[in-house]
Amino acid sequence: MSMKKVVVLICLFLSSFGFAQNEQLFSEATEYYNNGEFSKAIENYEKIVQNGQHSAALYFNMGNCYYKLNSIGPSIYYYEKALLLNPNDDEILNNLGYAQNMRLDAIEEIPKTELSKIYNTTIGLFTCDQWAYLAVGLVLFFIVTYLGYFFLRSANQKRIAFITSFFTLGLGILCILLAYLQQQQYKKDNPAIVFSKEVKVSSEPNNNSEAVFTLHEGTKVNVLEELDGWEKIRIADGQTGWLLAENVRKLKDF
C-alpha cells in the first residue's frame, strides 16, 4: 500500500473517530441537561466546539444551558451564534427574545424604511451558501429545460421548455446576485455581545477620554474598527464609541 493511501486511511479514521466522539459528548450533554446539570452539559458542548464542530443545534443548546444558569451575556451570545447558522429558526428567535428581556439596556433601533425592510428580508431568506446552492440548482435546471427545447417534438412543449429555461436562468442569475449581496452584508456586519456586567463606552480609544454612554451584559454591538486593544462599536440607535476589546466577544469567531 502506498504512503498516500495510508495517509488517506488515517485521515478517514481520525475523522470518523472524531465524529463518534462528538456524538457521544452531545448525547452525554443532553443527559446532563435533562438532569439539571447545566454546567456539566456546557463542558461537553465546549469540548465539541474545541473539536472543530459548529452547528446551530450545538450553540442553541449552549444558549439554553446558560439561560438556565441566569447567565445573560453567554446565553444571548450562543443564541445569536445559532441564529447566524440558522437565521429563520423560530425556536432560536423565541428563546433569544426571552434572554434579551433579561438585559438592562433597552436600546431603540433606528427606524428602517419599508424598502430597507424588504431588502433585508429578501437577502436574509437564505445564507450566502444557500443562495449559491439554489443558483447552481437553477442553472442545472436551465440546462435540462434548454436541452428539452431541442429534443422535444411538440411545438407547445418546445415553447414551454424554451420559456421555462430562460425564466429559470433569470432566477439563477438573481440568486447569484443575492448571494453576493448577502456575502457583502455579512462582511460588513461584525456583531459582538457585551460580556462585562457594566462597561463605559468612551469617545476616544484611551482611558482618559470622556465616557459617552454605558452598556451592560448581553447588549449586542457592531464592531466598526480596532486599535491597540480598543474597539470602536456602534449600537442599535446609531451611537458610537470605544471600549476595551476584553469587554465583548465577537459572534463570527468560528
N, C-alpha and C positions, 0 to 999 in steps of 0.2 A: 504494500500500500504506500502511495506517495505521501510526502510530508504535507502537501497541500490538502489531501483528503483527510489526513489525520487532524489538521487544524480545523477543518470544517466540521468534522465529527465532534471535536472537543467543544467548539462554539455552540453547536446544536444541543449538546448535553448540558452545558452550563446554562443555556437559555431555558431549556425545559425544566432544569433543576430550580432555577430562579423563579420561574412561573409557579411551580408547585409550592415552593417556599412561601411566595406571596399569597397564594390561595389559602394556605394553612394559617398564615398570620391574619388574614382577613376573616377567616372563619372563627379563629380564637377571639379576635376583637369583637365580633358580633356577640359571642357568648358573654364576654366581659360587659358589653353594653347592656345586654338583656338582664344581667345580674346587678346592674347599677355600679359596676367598677369602671367608671368612665376614664380615669387616669391610666389604668392598665390598657384599656382599649386604644387610647391615644398613643401609647408607647408602641403598640403593634402597627398602628397606621403609619407612624413616623418611620418605622423600620421599612415598610413597604415603599415609602417615598424615597428613603435613602437607597433602596434597591433600584431606583430609577423609574418606578411606575407612577403614572399620573392619570387620574380619571375623575370625572365629575362625581361618581358614586363615592370614591375614596374621600375626596375633600368635603362632600356633603356630610358623610358620617363623622368626619373630624369636627365639622361645624356643630353637629348635633351634640357631640360629646362636650365641647367647650360651652355650649349653651346650657347644658345640664349642670355644668360646674359654675355657671354665672360669670364666665369669662367673656366679657363683651367684645373686646378687641379681637381675640383669636377666633371667636365664633363668627363674627362678621367677615373676618379675613378669609376663612375657609369656605364660607358660603359664597363669597364673591369669586373665589378661585374656581369653585364648582360651576358658577354661572358663566365664567369665561369659556369653559369647556362645553357647557350645555346651556346656551343663552335663553332658551324658551321653556325651560323646565318649570312647571307651575309649583311643584313641591319645593324646589330650591327657592324660588321667588317668595313663596309663602313663609318659609322658615326665616329667610333673610329679613323679611318685614318684621317678624316678631323680635328678632335680635336687634334690629335698628331702633325699635321702640324703647330699648334699654339705654340708648345713648343719652348723654346730657345735652349735646349740641343739636339744636333744631335749626338747620340752615335751609332757607328757601332758595330753590333753584331759580336761575334766570329764566323767565318765560320764553318758550320757544315758539316760533311761528308755525303755522299749520304746514307750510311747505317743508320746514325743517323736520317736523314730526314725521311727515310722510316719508321723507328721505331716510331718516334714521330707522324707521320701522321697516322699510323695504330692504335696505342693505343688512339689517340686523336679523332678517328672517333666517339666514344661514351663516355659518362661519365662512371664512375665506376659502378653506379647503372644500367645504360642502358646495359652495358656488362653483368652484373649479371642477369638482366631480360631476356636478349637474351639467356643466358646459360640455365636458367630454362625452357624457351620455347623449346629449342632444346632437352633437356633431356626428357621432356614430349613427344615430337615428337618421340624420340628414343624408348620410352616405347610403344607407339602406333604401330610403324612400326615393332618392335620386336615381339609384340603380333600377329601382322598380319602374321609374318613368320610361326607361329604355326597354325593359323586358316585358312589361305588361302589354297586352294586345288591345284591350278595350280602350276606346278614346276617353270615356268618362274616368276609368281607372287611372289612365295616364295623366289626365288633368288633375285628379285628386292627389296623385303621387307627386306631381310637379309643385303644386301649391303647398302641399304639406312639407315637402323637402325644404323649400325656401323659407317657409314660416318657422320651421324647426331651426334652420341655420340662423335666422334672425334672433330667436330666443337664445341660442347658444352664444352668439356674439354679445348679447345683453348680459348673460350670466358671467362671461369673461370680464366685462366692464364692471359689473357689481363685485366680482371677486377682487379686482384691482382696487376699487374704492374702499372695500372692506379692509383690505390689507393696509392701505394708506391711513385709514382711520385708526386701525389697530396700532400702527407705528407711532402715530401722533399722540394717542392716548397712553399715558403711563401712570395708571392708578396705584395708590398705596393706601394703607389703613394705619391710622394713628394707634400706637400700642402703649404709649405713656398715659398715665392717669390724667395728667394735665400738662400741656406744653404751650409756652408763649411763642407766638409767631412774630418775628422781628422784621423791621423794614429793610435791614441790610444783613449780609452774612457774617456777623460778628457778635460777640457777647455784650458789646457796649451800645448797640443800636436800640432804638425805641421799639417796644412791643406794640404791635398794631392790633392784634386780637389774640384770643386764647382758644385752643382746641382741646378736646377731651378724647379719651379712649373710644375707639370704634368709628370715628369720623373718617369718611373717605375723602381723599385729596387727589389732585393730579400733579405729578412731579413735572415741572417745566424745565428745570436746569439744575446742574450740580456744580459745586465749587468748594474745594478744600473741606470736605466733610459736612458741608451745608447743602440743603436742597431748597430751591425755590418752588413753592407749591401754590396751587390755586384751588379754592373751594367752590362749591356749587353756586354760590351767589356772586362769583366773579372776583372776590377779594384775593389778593396775592401777598406773599410774604416769604420769609426764610426761616427754616428751623433745622436743627441738627439731624443728620440722616438717621441717627440711632433711635429717633423717636417714632419712626414709621417703618413699615415693611411693605415692599413693593409686591404687587399681586402677580406680575408676569415674570416670576423668577424660576419658572420651570422650562 
